[in-house]
Amino acid sequence: MKRLIHSLVILLLGSVAFAEEFPAVQVYEKTAKSVVLIKSRFEGKQSLVGAGSLITRKGVILTSAHVVVDKEDGKPAAAVQVFIKPDRVTGDYRRDFTRRYTAEIAAYDSDLDLAVLKIQDFQDDIEPILLARADEIRIGDEVVAIGHPEQGGFWTLTYGRISSVLENQSNVAGRDVYQTDTNVNRGNSGGPLLDRRGHLVGVTANIARVGAGNLPITGVNFAVKSVVAGQWTEKSGYPAAYWRSPEQAVAPMEGQEKAQPGEGGAEEPTAAPPVLPKKTDSAPTMQAQSPKSQDRAPKEDKILTPKRPYRLDEFLAEVERDMSDMMKEMREDIRR
């Protein structure tokens, strides 16, 4: 009898552990198409590559300011292109990057390191990523990031946890961030940090890599909190949608109103929570940049790694070459 009870307890514990396992594959399949690749071209400088999240059905994208604004002179990029994820990432640039748009920088805040891009005449029918609420996020919660890490793969997923919460990072009022050990690198900038439901917990912003005495630092990365992003997008005139439970949909939370219809996902959206304090100093901007191909790993893997890492210079050269070919074809059509 004791053996039977012991066996049942082991089975029960095992089933609970399995049920609580983070659904990384499902989160990726739900949200990866809503994560874009951003290429920003600066006059006289190398282009930057980062990531962003579609936050409305009309082509509004949330990203990091340093992906589209030069951190040295503070000037916005001369041109911004946005690439939509193909059904299957192959590593062949001409096949993977056929779905692209030109985007304008609608608003940015270098202190908070946030920016909004707007695609005109957005044609793709893609579900926007909803923002998670601050009261739903705790230290220790599991999260994943999706982005384009340099020397890695496009639309790469990495896994970790919320490690800490920091207010007013680098003495910038209102720049509240989550610290995470989720592995991110240049090219992840502006991409989403997501919870188990696929809701945006934070906007990947900056990383710590070298400490005092040139000692390496690992697993210390930061994402601007969803509540900060929600407040700022609301103020900028491009409100992002928050997730709401069925109970909240019936009875709105105190101080919250319904957001504009049709701008969120299947769940009912609401306007952003509390007002943030006014900013003062300037904030540290982070790095963006990029990577080469990726095929999804088996379901049991929590990190989806590329078969062939790509190089930033190869990608940028191919995109520029493709644009030159398009311009040549357009000129020939005009002559005809």
VEXDO-796685 format. One record per residue (C-alpha): residue in three letters; x, y, z. Coordinates in Angstrom, 3 decimals. Example, Ala and Ser with C-alpha at 12.3 -4.5 7.8 and 13.67 -1.06 7.14 Angstrom:
2
bamar resn = ALA, X = 12.300, Y = -4.500, Z = 7.800
bamar resn = SER, X = 13.670, Y = -1.060, Z = 7.140
This chain:
336
bamar resn = MET, X = 0.000, Y = 0.000, Z = 0.000
bamar resn = LYS, X = 2.843, Y = 2.377, Z = 0.892
bamar resn = ARG, X = 4.514, Y = 1.631, Z = -2.422
bamar resn = LEU, X = 1.296, Y = 2.378, Z = -4.268
bamar resn = ILE, X = 0.843, Y = 5.704, Z = -2.466
bamar resn = HIS, X = 4.495, Y = 6.575, Z = -3.087
bamar resn = SER, X = 4.113, Y = 5.834, Z = -6.800
bamar resn = LEU, X = 0.947, Y = 7.911, Z = -7.037
bamar resn = VAL, X = 2.658, Y = 10.881, Z = -5.355
bamar resn = ILE, X = 5.563, Y = 10.678, Z = -7.819
bamar resn = LEU, X = 3.177, Y = 10.518, Z = -10.762
bamar resn = LEU, X = 1.170, Y = 13.453, Z = -9.405
bamar resn = LEU, X = 4.251, Y = 15.594, Z = -8.888
bamar resn = GLY, X = 5.499, Y = 14.704, Z = -12.348
bamar resn = SER, X = 2.214, Y = 15.650, Z = -13.976
bamar resn = VAL, X = 2.108, Y = 18.983, Z = -12.109
bamar resn = ALA, X = 5.658, Y = 19.780, Z = -13.242
bamar resn = PHE, X = 4.745, Y = 18.919, Z = -16.830
bamar resn = ALA, X = 1.597, Y = 21.045, Z = -16.699
bamar resn = GLU, X = 3.542, Y = 24.029, Z = -15.416
bamar resn = GLU, X = 6.261, Y = 23.811, Z = -18.056
bamar resn = PHE, X = 6.574, Y = 27.043, Z = -20.000
bamar resn = PRO, X = 4.828, Y = 26.637, Z = -23.389
bamar resn = ALA, X = 7.689, Y = 28.144, Z = -25.412
bamar resn = VAL, X = 6.699, Y = 26.468, Z = -28.670
bamar resn = GLN, X = 3.100, Y = 27.662, Z = -28.421
bamar resn = VAL, X = 4.167, Y = 31.219, Z = -27.513
bamar resn = TYR, X = 6.508, Y = 31.305, Z = -30.494
bamar resn = GLU, X = 3.894, Y = 30.009, Z = -32.901
bamar resn = LYS, X = 1.371, Y = 32.559, Z = -31.596
bamar resn = THR, X = 3.570, Y = 35.656, Z = -31.643
bamar resn = ALA, X = 6.536, Y = 35.256, Z = -34.019
bamar resn = LYS, X = 4.612, Y = 36.623, Z = -37.013
bamar resn = SER, X = 3.818, Y = 39.723, Z = -34.961
bamar resn = VAL, X = 7.540, Y = 40.387, Z = -34.411
bamar resn = VAL, X = 9.141, Y = 42.340, Z = -37.252
bamar resn = LEU, X = 12.719, Y = 42.873, Z = -38.358
bamar resn = ILE, X = 13.645, Y = 46.548, Z = -38.602
bamar resn = LYS, X = 16.448, Y = 47.911, Z = -40.792
bamar resn = SER, X = 17.365, Y = 51.545, Z = -40.210
bamar resn = ARG, X = 19.626, Y = 53.420, Z = -42.630
bamar resn = PHE, X = 21.631, Y = 56.396, Z = -41.347
bamar resn = GLU, X = 23.392, Y = 58.894, Z = -43.588
bamar resn = GLY, X = 27.107, Y = 58.092, Z = -43.819
bamar resn = LYS, X = 26.908, Y = 55.270, Z = -41.278
bamar resn = GLN, X = 26.277, Y = 51.542, Z = -41.202
bamar resn = SER, X = 22.656, Y = 50.495, Z = -41.052
bamar resn = LEU, X = 21.262, Y = 49.004, Z = -37.857
bamar resn = VAL, X = 19.017, Y = 45.999, Z = -37.441
bamar resn = GLY, X = 16.618, Y = 45.501, Z = -34.558
bamar resn = ALA, X = 13.218, Y = 44.044, Z = -33.752
bamar resn = GLY, X = 9.766, Y = 45.393, Z = -33.040
bamar resn = SER, X = 6.252, Y = 44.300, Z = -32.086
bamar resn = LEU, X = 3.076, Y = 44.957, Z = -34.038
bamar resn = ILE, X = 0.702, Y = 46.492, Z = -31.486
bamar resn = THR, X = -2.264, Y = 47.271, Z = -33.764
bamar resn = ARG, X = -3.798, Y = 45.710, Z = -36.848
bamar resn = LYS, X = -3.065, Y = 48.891, Z = -38.797
bamar resn = GLY, X = 0.711, Y = 48.543, Z = -38.883
bamar resn = VAL, X = 1.783, Y = 50.360, Z = -35.715
bamar resn = ILE, X = 5.055, Y = 48.949, Z = -34.348
bamar resn = LEU, X = 6.587, Y = 49.365, Z = -30.893
bamar resn = THR, X = 10.385, Y = 49.217, Z = -30.725
bamar resn = SER, X = 13.421, Y = 50.799, Z = -29.023
bamar resn = ALA, X = 14.365, Y = 54.366, Z = -29.885
bamar resn = HIS, X = 18.015, Y = 53.460, Z = -30.399
bamar resn = VAL, X = 17.034, Y = 51.124, Z = -33.241
bamar resn = VAL, X = 15.784, Y = 54.095, Z = -35.315
bamar resn = VAL, X = 17.574, Y = 57.090, Z = -33.760
bamar resn = ASP, X = 21.354, Y = 57.607, Z = -33.892
bamar resn = LYS, X = 22.612, Y = 57.466, Z = -30.324
bamar resn = GLU, X = 25.574, Y = 59.752, Z = -31.125
bamar resn = ASP, X = 23.911, Y = 62.710, Z = -32.828
bamar resn = GLY, X = 20.266, Y = 62.037, Z = -31.873
bamar resn = LYS, X = 19.085, Y = 62.154, Z = -35.500
bamar resn = PRO, X = 16.335, Y = 59.789, Z = -36.695
bamar resn = ALA, X = 17.190, Y = 57.271, Z = -39.411
bamar resn = ALA, X = 17.018, Y = 58.534, Z = -42.990
bamar resn = ALA, X = 14.973, Y = 55.481, Z = -43.995
bamar resn = VAL, X = 13.358, Y = 52.585, Z = -42.130
bamar resn = GLN, X = 12.314, Y = 49.264, Z = -43.639
bamar resn = VAL, X = 10.221, Y = 46.651, Z = -41.854
bamar resn = PHE, X = 10.259, Y = 42.958, Z = -42.755
bamar resn = ILE, X = 7.465, Y = 40.520, Z = -41.939
bamar resn = LYS, X = 8.356, Y = 36.974, Z = -40.925
bamar resn = PRO, X = 7.947, Y = 34.391, Z = -43.706
bamar resn = ASP, X = 6.085, Y = 31.142, Z = -43.023
bamar resn = ARG, X = 9.451, Y = 29.406, Z = -42.934
bamar resn = VAL, X = 12.827, Y = 31.052, Z = -42.351
bamar resn = THR, X = 15.387, Y = 29.520, Z = -44.729
bamar resn = GLY, X = 18.415, Y = 31.809, Z = -44.580
bamar resn = ASP, X = 17.971, Y = 32.782, Z = -48.231
bamar resn = TYR, X = 17.528, Y = 36.563, Z = -48.058
bamar resn = ARG, X = 15.646, Y = 36.854, Z = -51.341
bamar resn = ARG, X = 13.127, Y = 34.258, Z = -50.177
bamar resn = ASP, X = 12.848, Y = 35.293, Z = -46.541
bamar resn = PHE, X = 12.437, Y = 39.050, Z = -47.033
bamar resn = THR, X = 9.831, Y = 39.408, Z = -49.760
bamar resn = ARG, X = 7.265, Y = 40.855, Z = -47.330
bamar resn = ARG, X = 8.616, Y = 44.306, Z = -46.553
bamar resn = TYR, X = 7.300, Y = 47.784, Z = -45.969
bamar resn = THR, X = 8.624, Y = 51.287, Z = -45.643
bamar resn = ALA, X = 7.842, Y = 52.733, Z = -42.225
bamar resn = GLU, X = 7.902, Y = 56.234, Z = -40.803
bamar resn = ILE, X = 9.063, Y = 57.111, Z = -37.319
bamar resn = ALA, X = 5.823, Y = 58.343, Z = -35.779
bamar resn = ALA, X = 7.182, Y = 59.108, Z = -32.301
bamar resn = TYR, X = 10.222, Y = 58.390, Z = -30.148
bamar resn = ASP, X = 11.655, Y = 59.085, Z = -26.714
bamar resn = SER, X = 15.377, Y = 58.501, Z = -26.330
bamar resn = ASP, X = 15.183, Y = 58.850, Z = -22.554
bamar resn = LEU, X = 12.721, Y = 55.979, Z = -22.199
bamar resn = ASP, X = 14.292, Y = 54.265, Z = -25.244
bamar resn = LEU, X = 10.936, Y = 53.741, Z = -26.933
bamar resn = ALA, X = 9.738, Y = 54.445, Z = -30.458
bamar resn = VAL, X = 6.629, Y = 53.929, Z = -32.550
bamar resn = LEU, X = 6.786, Y = 53.189, Z = -36.284
bamar resn = LYS, X = 3.820, Y = 53.482, Z = -38.624
bamar resn = ILE, X = 3.400, Y = 51.513, Z = -41.848
bamar resn = GLN, X = 1.159, Y = 53.190, Z = -44.380
bamar resn = ASP, X = -1.335, Y = 50.925, Z = -46.176
bamar resn = PHE, X = -0.402, Y = 47.868, Z = -44.120
bamar resn = GLN, X = -1.646, Y = 44.818, Z = -46.032
bamar resn = ASP, X = -0.831, Y = 41.858, Z = -43.783
bamar resn = ASP, X = -3.557, Y = 40.471, Z = -41.524
bamar resn = ILE, X = -1.557, Y = 39.805, Z = -38.364
bamar resn = GLU, X = -2.754, Y = 39.651, Z = -34.762
bamar resn = PRO, X = -1.136, Y = 42.390, Z = -32.642
bamar resn = ILE, X = 0.772, Y = 41.547, Z = -29.492
bamar resn = LEU, X = -1.098, Y = 42.590, Z = -26.346
bamar resn = LEU, X = 0.599, Y = 44.191, Z = -23.352
bamar resn = ALA, X = 0.742, Y = 42.340, Z = -20.043
bamar resn = ARG, X = -0.376, Y = 44.218, Z = -16.938
bamar resn = ALA, X = 2.151, Y = 45.130, Z = -14.258
bamar resn = ASP, X = 0.184, Y = 43.343, Z = -11.517
bamar resn = GLU, X = 0.449, Y = 40.091, Z = -13.479
bamar resn = ILE, X = 4.265, Y = 40.062, Z = -13.584
bamar resn = ARG, X = 6.436, Y = 38.817, Z = -10.729
bamar resn = ILE, X = 10.114, Y = 38.211, Z = -10.133
bamar resn = GLY, X = 10.756, Y = 34.588, Z = -11.029
bamar resn = ASP, X = 8.190, Y = 34.468, Z = -13.837
bamar resn = GLU, X = 9.363, Y = 32.673, Z = -16.957
bamar resn = VAL, X = 9.613, Y = 34.690, Z = -20.154
bamar resn = VAL, X = 10.921, Y = 34.389, Z = -23.703
bamar resn = ALA, X = 12.410, Y = 36.931, Z = -26.083
bamar resn = ILE, X = 12.104, Y = 36.979, Z = -29.871
bamar resn = GLY, X = 14.559, Y = 38.930, Z = -31.998
bamar resn = HIS, X = 17.442, Y = 38.804, Z = -34.437
bamar resn = PRO, X = 20.659, Y = 38.399, Z = -32.399
bamar resn = GLU, X = 23.897, Y = 39.197, Z = -34.189
bamar resn = GLN, X = 25.587, Y = 36.005, Z = -35.438
bamar resn = GLY, X = 22.407, Y = 34.110, Z = -34.581
bamar resn = GLY, X = 19.217, Y = 33.582, Z = -36.558
bamar resn = PHE, X = 16.359, Y = 35.797, Z = -37.639
bamar resn = TRP, X = 13.300, Y = 35.408, Z = -35.409
bamar resn = THR, X = 15.285, Y = 33.569, Z = -32.735
bamar resn = LEU, X = 13.581, Y = 32.616, Z = -29.466
bamar resn = THR, X = 15.458, Y = 32.543, Z = -26.147
bamar resn = TYR, X = 14.199, Y = 31.645, Z = -22.690
bamar resn = GLY, X = 14.723, Y = 32.892, Z = -19.129
bamar resn = ARG, X = 13.088, Y = 34.530, Z = -16.124
bamar resn = ILE, X = 12.336, Y = 37.941, Z = -14.674
bamar resn = SER, X = 15.285, Y = 38.486, Z = -12.335
bamar resn = SER, X = 14.594, Y = 41.874, Z = -10.765
bamar resn = VAL, X = 12.753, Y = 45.173, Z = -11.123
bamar resn = LEU, X = 14.548, Y = 48.517, Z = -11.366
bamar resn = GLU, X = 12.898, Y = 51.920, Z = -11.193
bamar resn = ASN, X = 14.326, Y = 55.010, Z = -12.898
bamar resn = GLN, X = 17.162, Y = 53.116, Z = -14.558
bamar resn = SER, X = 20.315, Y = 55.249, Z = -14.942
bamar resn = ASN, X = 18.545, Y = 58.003, Z = -12.970
bamar resn = VAL, X = 16.024, Y = 58.594, Z = -15.744
bamar resn = ALA, X = 12.652, Y = 59.292, Z = -14.130
bamar resn = GLY, X = 9.999, Y = 56.916, Z = -15.423
bamar resn = ARG, X = 12.414, Y = 54.491, Z = -17.071
bamar resn = ASP, X = 11.306, Y = 51.426, Z = -15.112
bamar resn = VAL, X = 12.695, Y = 48.127, Z = -16.354
bamar resn = TYR, X = 12.679, Y = 44.409, Z = -15.741
bamar resn = GLN, X = 15.998, Y = 42.673, Z = -15.373
bamar resn = THR, X = 16.044, Y = 39.264, Z = -17.029
bamar resn = ASP, X = 18.501, Y = 36.435, Z = -17.598
bamar resn = THR, X = 16.856, Y = 35.733, Z = -20.955
bamar resn = ASN, X = 19.707, Y = 35.643, Z = -23.448
bamar resn = VAL, X = 19.625, Y = 38.704, Z = -25.725
bamar resn = ASN, X = 22.253, Y = 40.396, Z = -27.874
bamar resn = ARG, X = 22.558, Y = 43.163, Z = -30.446
bamar resn = GLY, X = 19.690, Y = 42.678, Z = -32.867
bamar resn = ASN, X = 17.241, Y = 41.788, Z = -30.087
bamar resn = SER, X = 16.836, Y = 45.484, Z = -29.317
bamar resn = GLY, X = 13.230, Y = 46.633, Z = -29.557
bamar resn = GLY, X = 11.856, Y = 43.096, Z = -29.617
bamar resn = PRO, X = 9.339, Y = 41.734, Z = -27.134
bamar resn = LEU, X = 9.860, Y = 39.951, Z = -23.842
bamar resn = LEU, X = 6.814, Y = 37.672, Z = -23.592
bamar resn = ASP, X = 5.004, Y = 35.756, Z = -20.850
bamar resn = ARG, X = 3.453, Y = 32.290, Z = -21.131
bamar resn = ARG, X = 0.332, Y = 33.723, Z = -22.790
bamar resn = GLY, X = 2.340, Y = 35.549, Z = -25.432
bamar resn = HIS, X = 1.678, Y = 38.958, Z = -23.893
bamar resn = LEU, X = 4.361, Y = 41.637, Z = -23.981
bamar resn = VAL, X = 6.066, Y = 41.993, Z = -20.605
bamar resn = GLY, X = 8.744, Y = 44.412, Z = -21.778
bamar resn = VAL, X = 10.618, Y = 45.933, Z = -24.711
bamar resn = THR, X = 14.176, Y = 44.581, Z = -24.888
bamar resn = ALA, X = 16.432, Y = 47.581, Z = -24.330
bamar resn = ASN, X = 19.973, Y = 47.076, Z = -23.074
bamar resn = ILE, X = 22.471, Y = 44.539, Z = -21.827
bamar resn = ALA, X = 25.362, Y = 44.440, Z = -19.353
bamar resn = ARG, X = 28.444, Y = 42.651, Z = -20.648
bamar resn = VAL, X = 31.561, Y = 44.105, Z = -18.983
bamar resn = GLY, X = 31.988, Y = 45.054, Z = -15.328
bamar resn = ALA, X = 34.695, Y = 46.641, Z = -13.215
bamar resn = GLY, X = 38.173, Y = 45.411, Z = -14.078
bamar resn = ASN, X = 36.872, Y = 44.269, Z = -17.475
bamar resn = LEU, X = 35.279, Y = 41.242, Z = -15.863
bamar resn = PRO, X = 32.552, Y = 39.680, Z = -18.046
bamar resn = ILE, X = 28.922, Y = 39.957, Z = -16.987
bamar resn = THR, X = 26.382, Y = 37.358, Z = -18.086
bamar resn = GLY, X = 22.626, Y = 37.067, Z = -17.709
bamar resn = VAL, X = 22.035, Y = 40.733, Z = -16.884
bamar resn = ASN, X = 19.695, Y = 42.199, Z = -19.490
bamar resn = PHE, X = 16.943, Y = 44.808, Z = -19.300
bamar resn = ALA, X = 13.546, Y = 45.422, Z = -20.876
bamar resn = VAL, X = 11.417, Y = 48.546, Z = -20.512
bamar resn = LYS, X = 8.289, Y = 47.528, Z = -18.601
bamar resn = SER, X = 5.009, Y = 47.066, Z = -20.439
bamar resn = VAL, X = 3.327, Y = 49.628, Z = -18.169
bamar resn = VAL, X = 5.902, Y = 52.235, Z = -19.239
bamar resn = ALA, X = 5.449, Y = 51.361, Z = -22.908
bamar resn = GLY, X = 1.667, Y = 51.416, Z = -22.556
bamar resn = GLN, X = 1.642, Y = 54.798, Z = -20.865
bamar resn = TRP, X = 4.015, Y = 56.287, Z = -23.422
bamar resn = THR, X = 2.227, Y = 54.939, Z = -26.517
bamar resn = GLU, X = -1.057, Y = 56.270, Z = -25.123
bamar resn = LYS, X = 0.487, Y = 59.700, Z = -24.612
bamar resn = SER, X = 2.004, Y = 59.601, Z = -28.119
bamar resn = GLY, X = -1.352, Y = 58.960, Z = -29.747
bamar resn = TYR, X = -0.728, Y = 55.323, Z = -30.679
bamar resn = PRO, X = -2.278, Y = 53.343, Z = -27.804
bamar resn = ALA, X = -1.313, Y = 49.711, Z = -27.449
bamar resn = ALA, X = -3.885, Y = 47.162, Z = -26.336
bamar resn = TYR, X = -3.778, Y = 45.503, Z = -22.918
bamar resn = TRP, X = -4.945, Y = 41.977, Z = -22.271
bamar resn = ARG, X = -8.163, Y = 41.674, Z = -20.272
bamar resn = SER, X = -9.662, Y = 38.668, Z = -18.577
bamar resn = PRO, X = -13.375, Y = 37.883, Z = -19.180
bamar resn = GLU, X = -14.151, Y = 39.338, Z = -15.744
bamar resn = GLN, X = -12.317, Y = 42.566, Z = -16.574
bamar resn = ALA, X = -14.117, Y = 42.779, Z = -19.906
bamar resn = VAL, X = -17.448, Y = 42.829, Z = -18.038
bamar resn = ALA, X = -16.304, Y = 45.153, Z = -15.240
bamar resn = PRO, X = -13.442, Y = 47.508, Z = -16.242
bamar resn = MET, X = -10.733, Y = 48.078, Z = -13.656
bamar resn = GLU, X = -10.901, Y = 51.313, Z = -11.732
bamar resn = GLY, X = -9.522, Y = 54.273, Z = -13.650
bamar resn = GLN, X = -9.476, Y = 52.432, Z = -16.969
bamar resn = GLU, X = -11.541, Y = 52.947, Z = -20.081
bamar resn = LYS, X = -11.994, Y = 50.960, Z = -23.227
bamar resn = ALA, X = -9.415, Y = 51.570, Z = -25.924
bamar resn = GLN, X = -10.316, Y = 52.110, Z = -29.544
bamar resn = PRO, X = -12.056, Y = 49.052, Z = -31.039
bamar resn = GLY, X = -10.243, Y = 46.977, Z = -33.613
bamar resn = GLU, X = -6.788, Y = 47.929, Z = -32.364
bamar resn = GLY, X = -6.175, Y = 44.921, Z = -30.127
bamar resn = GLY, X = -6.233, Y = 41.162, Z = -30.418
bamar resn = ALA, X = -9.095, Y = 38.785, Z = -29.702
bamar resn = GLU, X = -9.162, Y = 39.861, Z = -26.067
bamar resn = GLU, X = -10.753, Y = 43.187, Z = -25.156
bamar resn = PRO, X = -8.222, Y = 46.039, Z = -24.880
bamar resn = THR, X = -8.147, Y = 48.889, Z = -22.389
bamar resn = ALA, X = -6.258, Y = 52.122, Z = -22.107
bamar resn = ALA, X = -2.943, Y = 52.335, Z = -20.311
bamar resn = PRO, X = -2.581, Y = 52.330, Z = -16.509
bamar resn = PRO, X = -1.155, Y = 55.033, Z = -14.207
bamar resn = VAL, X = 0.641, Y = 58.162, Z = -15.335
bamar resn = LEU, X = 4.419, Y = 58.033, Z = -15.076
bamar resn = PRO, X = 6.560, Y = 60.775, Z = -13.538
bamar resn = LYS, X = 8.051, Y = 63.340, Z = -15.875
bamar resn = LYS, X = 11.507, Y = 62.528, Z = -17.229
bamar resn = THR, X = 14.565, Y = 64.590, Z = -16.480
bamar resn = ASP, X = 18.015, Y = 63.379, Z = -17.540
bamar resn = SER, X = 18.956, Y = 61.620, Z = -20.721
bamar resn = ALA, X = 19.050, Y = 57.841, Z = -20.778
bamar resn = PRO, X = 21.652, Y = 55.437, Z = -22.044
bamar resn = THR, X = 20.682, Y = 54.165, Z = -25.457
bamar resn = MET, X = 21.532, Y = 50.651, Z = -26.425
bamar resn = GLN, X = 22.870, Y = 48.793, Z = -29.347
bamar resn = ALA, X = 20.919, Y = 47.247, Z = -32.153
bamar resn = GLN, X = 22.185, Y = 45.131, Z = -35.037
bamar resn = SER, X = 21.662, Y = 41.738, Z = -36.485
bamar resn = PRO, X = 22.181, Y = 38.033, Z = -37.691
bamar resn = LYS, X = 21.487, Y = 34.847, Z = -40.557
bamar resn = SER, X = 18.950, Y = 31.922, Z = -40.814
bamar resn = GLN, X = 16.818, Y = 29.875, Z = -38.440
bamar resn = ASP, X = 14.698, Y = 26.762, Z = -38.529
bamar resn = ARG, X = 12.593, Y = 25.918, Z = -35.541
bamar resn = ALA, X = 14.067, Y = 23.317, Z = -33.154
bamar resn = PRO, X = 12.170, Y = 20.315, Z = -31.791
bamar resn = LYS, X = 9.287, Y = 21.083, Z = -29.431
bamar resn = GLU, X = 11.149, Y = 20.033, Z = -26.317
bamar resn = ASP, X = 13.802, Y = 22.700, Z = -26.900
bamar resn = LYS, X = 13.251, Y = 26.063, Z = -25.248
bamar resn = ILE, X = 15.844, Y = 27.842, Z = -27.376
bamar resn = LEU, X = 15.286, Y = 27.871, Z = -31.111
bamar resn = THR, X = 18.729, Y = 28.025, Z = -32.660
bamar resn = PRO, X = 19.713, Y = 28.642, Z = -36.281
bamar resn = LYS, X = 21.259, Y = 25.981, Z = -38.517
bamar resn = ARG, X = 23.435, Y = 28.602, Z = -40.205
bamar resn = PRO, X = 24.208, Y = 31.832, Z = -38.356
bamar resn = TYR, X = 24.099, Y = 34.839, Z = -40.643
bamar resn = ARG, X = 26.356, Y = 37.832, Z = -40.902
bamar resn = LEU, X = 25.083, Y = 41.380, Z = -40.635
bamar resn = ASP, X = 27.181, Y = 42.668, Z = -43.540
bamar resn = GLU, X = 25.868, Y = 39.941, Z = -45.864
bamar resn = PHE, X = 22.252, Y = 40.727, Z = -44.991
bamar resn = LEU, X = 22.650, Y = 44.482, Z = -45.420
bamar resn = ALA, X = 24.477, Y = 44.065, Z = -48.723
bamar resn = GLU, X = 21.750, Y = 41.780, Z = -50.052
bamar resn = VAL, X = 18.972, Y = 44.159, Z = -49.032
bamar resn = GLU, X = 20.737, Y = 47.136, Z = -50.630
bamar resn = ARG, X = 21.348, Y = 45.110, Z = -53.813
bamar resn = ASP, X = 17.703, Y = 44.095, Z = -53.925
bamar resn = MET, X = 16.607, Y = 47.719, Z = -53.530
bamar resn = SER, X = 18.923, Y = 48.759, Z = -56.382
bamar resn = ASP, X = 17.377, Y = 46.083, Z = -58.609
bamar resn = MET, X = 13.877, Y = 47.355, Z = -57.758
bamar resn = MET, X = 14.819, Y = 50.965, Z = -58.588
bamar resn = LYS, X = 16.351, Y = 49.851, Z = -61.907
bamar resn = GLU, X = 13.170, Y = 47.971, Z = -62.832
bamar resn = MET, X = 11.043, Y = 50.999, Z = -61.943
bamar resn = ARG, X = 13.146, Y = 53.291, Z = -64.143
bamar resn = GLU, X = 12.878, Y = 50.847, Z = -67.040
bamar resn = ASP, X = 9.088, Y = 50.686, Z = -66.613
bamar resn = ILE, X = 8.905, Y = 54.494, Z = -66.692
bamar resn = ARG, X = 10.912, Y = 54.615, Z = -69.933
bamar resn = ARG, X = 8.502, Y = 52.125, Z = -71.520
